[in-house]
Amino acid sequence: MSVKLDHRSAIFKPIKIGSKICKNRIEMGPAGCFLTAPGSRNSVQFMEYVKGIAESGAGIITMGVSSVDPPRGNGGRILNVGDMGFIHDLSEITDLIHLKDALASIELAHSRYMMAPPHKVVNETSIEDIEEIFRLFAEGAERCLRAGFDMIMIHGGHGNVPSMFFSPMHNKRTDKYGGSFENRCRFAMDLLDAIRAKVGDKLAIEYRISAEELIEGGAEMPETIEFAKLIQDKIDLIHVSRSLLEVEELLPPMFPPTYLPRAINLDAAIEFKKALHIPVNVIGGFDLEHAEVAVSAGQTDMVAMVRNILADTNCVEKARRGKADTIRPCVRCNSCIHSTHSCFLPIRCAVNPLIGREALYIDRSPRLHPKKLLVVGGGPGGLEAARTASSRGHKVVLMEKANELGGALIMASAAEFKKDMRKYLDWSIRSVMEDPNIEVRMGCEATPENIAEVAPDALIIAVGAKPIIVPMPSDKNGKTVWVGDVELGRAEVGQKVVIAGAGFTGLEMALTLARAGKEVTVIDMLPEEKIGADGITISMTCLKQLLAKENVKFRCSVKLEDVNDEGAVISYEGGSETIPCDNVVLSLGVRPDRATAEKLADCVGESYIIGDSSYRGGTLWKTTQLAFDTAMRL
């Protein structure tokens, strides 16, 4: 998709939300960043993070999940509005957001019930406790108003408390809060009435909703739209999402990885837009181009996004100024979501090594005494190091032995469903090639001689890794091929294929081949339940679902012993067998090229080894982080 973006684009037209005027149609959606201090207080790390996302140019900056009930223990490292003592901290946040002429919003939820079994929350909560929930939300909203927030977001989707009561799957109550459709709607309506009684129209209210819960017996879109009609006069903006947090298999539609289409909830937003007279907001894998198409067509009034802004915290403003081609693209790998939602760790981004670590690098100004730097290797680590060093004022020479830049990302972005990675790689290459501080030498393998010719003050080595290729003594006809050669079109495979190695690379290869009509079997030494256990949970869940849809077979807890004319010879506890196939694709991982790296490191006193050639590589996040950190040290 190629859409020209500038200040005249539809997404940059102001919009009225309740009594507030929003400068554009983009919202920084709520994302728990796990950067607050213990006790839910502000920290330097958190405030620097907020400052960064506020600079994005988005019209609304929404703080992620914030609890309305008083904190317990260390507060879970999320914001809290459940006590008067938090108003001071909250006001510091709104000050930062207002500095950038954005509306300050905050997502409110009841943290005590977030991880509890929904059927118990709904059916065992007394009327008195329900009224206490209303009080907590209403008083929390009032504190937000006093702290300077312009808006609040009630999280009524994804299985949070209001949606628990609305869901026909969970709500089996027989009183006024259960049974009929009207009674299941009553919880949210009474909740909104309690909030309005405290804040009137001084706060705009955005209500987040799951258009459908995507599970048998759960809420479905026609009924959810009727619910939205009932509450629309009590709110100012409806925020359309999908799915449930409580079921792991339902997470991919909530945080769509690169394997799923962009704008995944737009079809639902269109239906809500037809039915309601209030503005409609939508989230779900949008970038700014998809947002512009949807808003300009009148399919939605606003678009919320998180991952694009994490990848480039100036993305909205760059687009408004007509510089969309300079935006660092999000690859939709879900490293950010994995860090927070899956691991409850501080937020991180695979392509923006500054996210969540802004406080480590508050001073990012150019060095007073710049150096001459030589970077060896034009893969993702080398490109990040060169770009970062240039931003610090250093003069950079980049040597790449191949005739193109990109390294391992060339293969990683080859599949049809890896367009996001390809877009990032194109940006990464372009940003380096157009940088006047960087001299790029392609087709130039680094040697002690040409390193001495450059005479750098410092040397960064990013020579990557080499694929693990296990010899197959019985393969006399070339049935065994490396996954990279297949991915890049340098090798063809037959109809029946065995892929050895069930990491992301092997599974993505399996998906590509299966979609091309091949019969694919994946083998691995791990038990099937451990496949992808150390990867990015949501993305791996989605990938496995797609493989199942394509009838890809798995043989786990087996070892590839050999390849013969018949196929792949495997062994397992208690026996062995041959899986008939036309080709065996090896996807067994890589080994750091330490020998080359260490040889080159001896050429310059100040030298650093980064990327896959280091012992800290292996993922795009680790590679970009180490490259950035190393360049910032110079």
FITOR-111402 format. One line per 3 residues: number of its first residue (from 1); their letters; for each residue x, y, z of C-alpha. Coordinates in steps of 0.2 Angstrom, whole numbers, plus 5000, padded with zeros to 4 digits. Layout:
BEGIN
NUM = a = X/Y/Z  ...
//
This chain:
BEGIN
1 = msv = 5000/5000/5000  5007/5017/4995  4997/5032/5002
4 = kld = 5004/5050/5002  5003/5057/5019  5005/5075/5024
7 = hrs = 4996/5089/5034  4981/5089/5022  4977/5070/5025
10 = aif = 4961/5065/5033  4969/5058/5048  4976/5076/5052
13 = kpi = 4959/5084/5053  4953/5089/5070  4938/5080/5078
16 = kig = 4926/5084/5093  4926/5070/5107  4913/5075/5119
19 = ski = 4918/5093/5125  4936/5091/5119  4944/5094/5102
22 = ckn = 4957/5082/5097  4970/5089/5085  4970/5073/5073
25 = rie = 4962/5056/5071  4976/5046/5079  4977/5039/5096
28 = mgp = 4991/5031/5105  4982/5016/5112  4984/5010/5130
31 = agc = 4999/4999/5133  5005/4994/5150  5023/4998/5150
34 = flt = 5028/4991/5167  5040/5005/5170  5032/5014/5185
37 = apg = 5041/5013/5202  5035/5001/5216  5019/5006/5223
40 = srn = 5013/5013/5206  5023/5029/5208  5031/5038/5194
43 = svq = 5049/5034/5190  5062/5042/5179  5061/5028/5167
46 = fme = 5042/5029/5166  5042/5048/5164  5055/5048/5150
49 = yvk = 5045/5034/5141  5029/5045/5142  5039/5060/5136
52 = gia = 5044/5050/5121  5027/5044/5116  5019/5061/5119
55 = esg = 5031/5068/5105  5024/5056/5093  5011/5068/5086
58 = agi = 4996/5058/5091  4981/5067/5095  4977/5057/5111
61 = itm = 4990/5049/5122  4982/5035/5132  4991/5028/5147
64 = gvs = 4989/5009/5148  4980/4999/5161  4978/5008/5177
67 = svd = 4969/5001/5192  4955/5009/5201  4957/4999/5217
70 = ppr = 4970/5004/5230  4987/4996/5227  4992/4980/5235
73 = gng = 5010/4976/5238  5021/4985/5226  5007/4990/5215
76 = gri = 5011/4978/5200  5022/4992/5191  5006/4999/5183
79 = lnv = 4998/5016/5186  4985/5018/5200  4970/5030/5202
82 = gdm = 4963/5022/5218  4970/5034/5231  4971/5053/5233
85 = gfi = 4989/5052/5235  4991/5047/5216  4984/5064/5210
88 = hdl = 5001/5072/5211  5010/5058/5200  4996/5058/5188
91 = sei = 4997/5077/5186  5015/5076/5181  5010/5064/5167
94 = tdl = 4996/5075/5160  5009/5090/5160  5020/5080/5149
97 = ihl = 5006/5076/5137  4999/5093/5136  5016/5100/5132
100 = kda = 5014/5092/5115  4996/5098/5112  4988/5081/5114
103 = las = 4974/5075/5124  4979/5065/5140  4969/5049/5142
106 = iel = 4970/5035/5154  4963/5017/5153  4954/5012/5169
109 = ahs = 4952/4994/5174  4949/4984/5191  4965/4975/5193
112 = rym = 4959/4964/5207  4947/4955/5195  4958/4955/5180
115 = map = 4966/4938/5183  4951/4930/5192  4940/4917/5184
118 = phk = 4927/4927/5174  4912/4915/5179  4916/4918/5197
121 = vvn = 4918/4936/5196  4902/4938/5187  4891/4926/5197
124 = ets = 4898/4927/5214  4900/4945/5216  4887/4953/5228
127 = ied = 4876/4968/5224  4886/4977/5238  4903/4973/5229
130 = iee = 4896/4978/5212  4891/4995/5220  4909/4996/5227
133 = ifr = 4916/4993/5210  4905/5008/5203  4912/5019/5217
136 = lfa = 4930/5014/5214  4928/5018/5195  4919/5034/5198
139 = ega = 4931/5041/5212  4946/5035/5201  4938/5045/5186
142 = erc = 4936/5060/5197  4955/5059/5203  4960/5058/5184
145 = lra = 4950/5074/5181  4958/5083/5196  4975/5077/5189
148 = gfd = 4972/5086/5172  4966/5071/5161  4955/5076/5147
151 = mim = 4948/5058/5144  4947/5041/5152  4945/5025/5143
154 = ihg = 4934/5012/5152  4941/4995/5147  4925/4985/5143
157 = ghg = 4932/4973/5131  4944/4958/5131  4936/4950/5146
160 = nvp = 4938/4964/5158  4925/4967/5172  4911/4976/5162
163 = smf = 4913/4963/5147  4912/4949/5160  4895/4954/5165
166 = fsp = 4889/4957/5147  4896/4940/5140  4882/4927/5139
169 = mhn = 4895/4914/5141  4900/4919/5159  4884/4929/5165
172 = krt = 4872/4916/5173  4865/4928/5187  4847/4928/5190
175 = dky = 4846/4946/5197  4845/4963/5189  4863/4961/5182
178 = ggs = 4860/4944/5173  4849/4934/5162  4841/4945/5149
181 = fen = 4851/4956/5136  4845/4971/5145  4851/4965/5162
184 = rcr = 4868/4960/5155  4870/4977/5149  4865/4985/5166
187 = fam = 4882/4983/5174  4890/4994/5161  4876/5007/5160
190 = dll = 4876/5009/5179  4895/5010/5179  4894/5024/5167
193 = dai = 4880/5033/5176  4891/5033/5192  4906/5040/5183
196 = rak = 4895/5054/5175  4888/5058/5191  4906/5062/5197
199 = vgd = 4914/5070/5182  4899/5076/5171  4905/5081/5154
202 = kla = 4922/5088/5160  4930/5071/5155  4927/5063/5138
205 = iey = 4923/5045/5140  4930/5032/5128  4923/5014/5130
208 = ris = 4934/5000/5124  4924/4985/5117  4926/4968/5110
211 = aee = 4915/4968/5095  4915/4949/5096  4923/4937/5108
214 = lie = 4928/4924/5095  4923/4909/5106  4908/4898/5107
217 = gga = 4894/4905/5118  4903/4922/5119  4897/4939/5114
220 = emp = 4894/4941/5095  4894/4957/5085  4875/4960/5082
223 = eti = 4872/4959/5100  4887/4970/5104  4881/4983/5092
226 = efa = 4864/4983/5101  4874/4985/5117  4884/5000/5110
229 = kli = 4867/5008/5105  4861/5008/5123  4877/5016/5130
232 = qdk = 4881/5028/5116  4873/5043/5125  4883/5039/5141
235 = idl = 4900/5039/5132  4909/5050/5119  4919/5038/5109
238 = ihv = 4918/5019/5106  4934/5009/5104  4932/4994/5093
241 = srs = 4943/4978/5096  4940/4960/5097  4944/4944/5107
244 = lle = 4947/4939/5125  4963/4939/5136  4958/4924/5146
247 = vee = 4961/4911/5131  4979/4910/5124  4972/4905/5107
250 = llp = 4962/4921/5105  4977/4933/5108  4983/4934/5090
253 = pmf = 4967/4943/5084  4970/4955/5099  4988/4959/5094
256 = ppt = 4989/4953/5076  5007/4948/5071  5014/4949/5054
259 = ylp = 5006/4933/5049  4988/4941/5050  4982/4956/5039
262 = rai = 4983/4974/5044  4967/4983/5049  4960/4967/5056
265 = nld = 4945/4975/5065  4940/4988/5052  4926/4977/5046
268 = aai = 4918/4978/5064  4921/4997/5065  4912/4999/5049
271 = efk = 4897/4991/5056  4898/5001/5072  4899/5017/5062
274 = kal = 4883/5013/5053  4874/5010/5069  4880/5024/5080
277 = hip = 4879/5043/5081  4895/5045/5091  4913/5044/5084
280 = vnv = 4920/5027/5082  4938/5022/5085  4947/5006/5080
283 = igg = 4963/4997/5084  4971/4981/5077  4986/4981/5066
286 = fdl = 4984/4998/5058  4999/5008/5051  4996/5026/5046
289 = eha = 4993/5022/5028  4979/5010/5032  4972/5023/5045
292 = eva = 4972/5036/5031  4962/5025/5019  4950/5020/5033
295 = vsa = 4947/5038/5039  4946/5046/5022  4933/5033/5016
298 = gqt = 4922/5037/5032  4924/5019/5038  4930/5025/5055
301 = dmv = 4932/5042/5064  4949/5038/5072  4962/5024/5073
304 = amv = 4972/5019/5088  4989/5011/5087  5003/5007/5099
307 = rni = 5016/4997/5090  5019/5009/5076  5022/5023/5089
310 = lad = 5034/5012/5099  5044/5008/5084  5046/5027/5080
313 = tnc = 5040/5039/5093  5039/5053/5080  5030/5044/5067
316 = vek = 5013/5054/5067  5022/5070/5066  5034/5064/5052
319 = arr = 5019/5059/5042  5010/5076/5045  5026/5085/5039
322 = gka = 5026/5074/5023  5041/5063/5028  5032/5047/5030
325 = dti = 5047/5038/5021  5058/5042/5036  5047/5033/5048
328 = rpc = 5055/5017/5056  5042/5003/5052  5035/4991/5065
331 = vrc = 5039/4973/5060  5024/4967/5071  5035/4954/5079
334 = nsc = 5026/4957/5096  5042/4959/5106  5034/4973/5115
337 = ihs = 5018/4963/5119  5028/4948/5124  5039/4958/5136
340 = ths = 5024/4966/5145  5009/4954/5143  5018/4938/5143
343 = cfl = 5033/4941/5155  5027/4956/5165  5044/4965/5161
346 = pir = 5048/4982/5156  5042/4986/5138  5054/4984/5124
349 = cav = 5054/4985/5105  5064/4975/5092  5067/4989/5081
352 = npl = 5068/5004/5093  5081/5000/5106  5077/5016/5115
355 = igr = 5059/5011/5120  5058/5008/5139  5076/5013/5141
358 = eal = 5075/5031/5138  5082/5036/5155  5098/5027/5151
361 = yid = 5101/5039/5137  5094/5055/5142  5109/5064/5133
364 = rsp = 5108/5059/5115  5117/5074/5108  5132/5073/5096
367 = rlh = 5149/5070/5104  5161/5085/5106  5175/5074/5100
370 = pkk = 5169/5063/5086  5178/5047/5080  5181/5039/5064
373 = llv = 5172/5022/5065  5173/5007/5054  5158/4995/5055
376 = vgg = 5161/4978/5047  5145/4970/5041  5129/4977/5034
379 = gpg = 5116/4966/5042  5104/4973/5055  5117/4975/5068
382 = gle = 5129/4984/5057  5116/4996/5050  5109/5000/5068
385 = aar = 5127/5003/5074  5131/5014/5059  5115/5024/5060
388 = tas = 5117/5027/5079  5135/5032/5078  5131/5044/5064
391 = srg = 5118/5052/5075  5131/5055/5088  5142/5064/5075
394 = hkv = 5155/5051/5072  5161/5048/5054  5157/5030/5049
397 = vlm = 5164/5018/5035  5153/5003/5033  5161/4988/5024
400 = eka = 5149/4974/5018  5157/4959/5008  5141/4955/4999
403 = nel = 5134/4966/4985  5119/4971/4995  5115/4976/5013
406 = gga = 5103/4967/5025  5112/4951/5030  5101/4939/5039
409 = lim = 5086/4950/5037  5086/4947/5018  5081/4929/5021
412 = asa = 5070/4934/5036  5059/4946/5025  5058/4935/5010
415 = aef = 5041/4926/5013  5025/4934/5007  5019/4937/5024
418 = kkd = 5035/4946/5030  5031/4962/5021  5033/4971/5038
421 = mrk = 5050/4965/5040  5054/4969/5022  5048/4987/5024
424 = yld = 5059/4989/5040  5074/4982/5030  5071/4994/5016
427 = wsi = 5070/5009/5028  5086/5003/5037  5096/5002/5021
430 = rsv = 5089/5018/5015  5092/5028/5031  5111/5022/5030
433 = med = 5113/5025/5012  5106/5042/5012  5116/5047/5028
436 = pni = 5130/5060/5023  5141/5054/5038  5141/5036/5032
439 = evr = 5152/5029/5018  5146/5012/5012  5157/5000/5003
442 = mgc = 5148/4985/4997  5157/4970/4989  5171/4974/5001
445 = eat = 5177/4960/5013  5186/4967/5028  5204/4962/5030
448 = pen = 5218/4968/5041  5225/4977/5026  5210/4987/5022
451 = iae = 5206/4990/5040  5223/4998/5042  5220/5008/5026
454 = vap = 5204/5016/5034  5214/5018/5051  5198/5019/5062
457 = dal = 5198/5025/5080  5186/5012/5084  5180/4996/5075
460 = iia = 5163/4987/5077  5162/4970/5070  5145/4963/5064
463 = vga = 5150/4948/5053  5135/4938/5058  5133/4919/5060
466 = kpi = 5135/4904/5049  5121/4891/5047  5122/4874/5055
469 = ivp = 5123/4862/5041  5124/4844/5047  5131/4832/5034
472 = mps = 5120/4818/5028  5131/4804/5022  5118/4794/5013
475 = dkn = 5112/4809/5003  5120/4806/4986  5107/4816/4975
478 = gkt = 5106/4833/4984  5089/4830/4993  5096/4840/5008
481 = vwv = 5094/4859/5006  5097/4873/5018  5082/4884/5023
484 = gdv = 5090/4900/5017  5092/4894/4999  5074/4889/4998
487 = elg = 5068/4905/5006  5078/4915/4993  5073/4905/4978
490 = rae = 5091/4898/4976  5084/4880/4978  5068/4871/4974
493 = vgq = 5059/4857/4983  5048/4843/4978  5030/4840/4983
496 = kvv = 5034/4831/4999  5045/4840/5011  5052/4837/5028
499 = iag = 5058/4852/5038  5071/4849/5051  5070/4862/5065
502 = agf = 5054/4870/5072  5060/4887/5077  5052/4902/5069
505 = tgl = 5063/4901/5053  5058/4882/5050  5040/4885/5054
508 = ema = 5039/4901/5043  5046/4890/5029  5033/4877/5033
511 = ltl = 5019/4890/5031  5026/4896/5014  5028/4879/5007
514 = ara = 5011/4873/5013  5003/4888/5005  5012/4884/4989
517 = gke = 5003/4867/4990  5017/4856/4997  5014/4842/5009
520 = vtv = 5025/4847/5024  5031/4838/5039  5041/4847/5053
523 = idm = 5052/4837/5064  5061/4842/5080  5070/4835/5095
526 = lpe = 5059/4845/5107  5042/4838/5113  5028/4846/5103
529 = eki = 5022/4856/5119  5039/4864/5120  5040/4870/5102
532 = gad = 5042/4889/5103  5041/4890/5122  5056/4902/5122
535 = git = 5049/4912/5108  5037/4926/5107  5021/4918/5113
538 = ism = 5007/4927/5103  5016/4926/5087  5021/4908/5089
541 = tcl = 5003/4904/5094  4997/4912/5078  5010/4903/5067
544 = kql = 5005/4886/5074  4986/4890/5071  4990/4894/5053
547 = lak = 5001/4878/5051  4987/4868/5058  4975/4876/5045
550 = env = 4987/4871/5031  4988/4853/5038  5006/4854/5042
553 = kfr = 5011/4838/5051  5023/4838/5066  5035/4824/5072
556 = csv = 5042/4829/5088  5055/4821/5101  5064/4814/5086
559 = kle = 5082/4817/5079  5087/4818/5060  5100/4805/5058
562 = dvn = 5102/4804/5039  5094/4807/5022  5093/4794/5009
565 = deg = 5085/4791/4993  5069/4787/5001  5068/4802/5013
568 = avi = 5072/4808/5031  5079/4795/5043  5074/4799/5060
571 = sye = 5077/4791/5077  5067/4791/5093  5066/4783/5110
574 = ggs = 5064/4764/5106  5066/4765/5087  5069/4773/5070
577 = eti = 5060/4775/5054  5061/4784/5037  5049/4798/5032
580 = pcd = 5047/4797/5014  5050/4814/5005  5057/4823/4990
583 = nvv = 5068/4835/5000  5074/4838/5018  5075/4857/5022
586 = lsl = 5088/4860/5036  5083/4874/5048  5094/4870/5063
589 = gvr = 5099/4887/5068  5116/4896/5066  5133/4898/5075
592 = pdr = 5141/4915/5078  5156/4917/5067  5168/4920/5081
595 = ata = 5184/4916/5072  5182/4929/5059  5176/4942/5072
598 = ekl = 5190/4939/5084  5203/4940/5070  5197/4957/5064
601 = adc = 5195/4963/5082  5214/4961/5084  5216/4975/5071
604 = vge = 5211/4989/5081  5213/4993/5100  5195/4999/5103
607 = syi = 5185/4985/5095  5168/4978/5098  5159/4962/5092
610 = igd = 5140/4964/5090  5125/4955/5082  5125/4937/5078
613 = ssy = 5144/4936/5079  5143/4940/5097  5136/4929/5111
616 = rgg = 5121/4941/5114  5113/4940/5097  5100/4928/5090
619 = tlw = 5085/4939/5089  5082/4956/5080  5079/4964/5097
622 = ktt = 5095/4958/5105  5105/4963/5089  5098/4981/5088
625 = qla = 5100/4983/5107  5118/4978/5107  5122/4988/5091
628 = fdt = 5114/5004/5098  5122/5002/5115  5139/4999/5108
631 = amr = 5138/5014/5096  5131/5025/5111  5147/5021/5121
634 = l = 5159/5028/5108
//
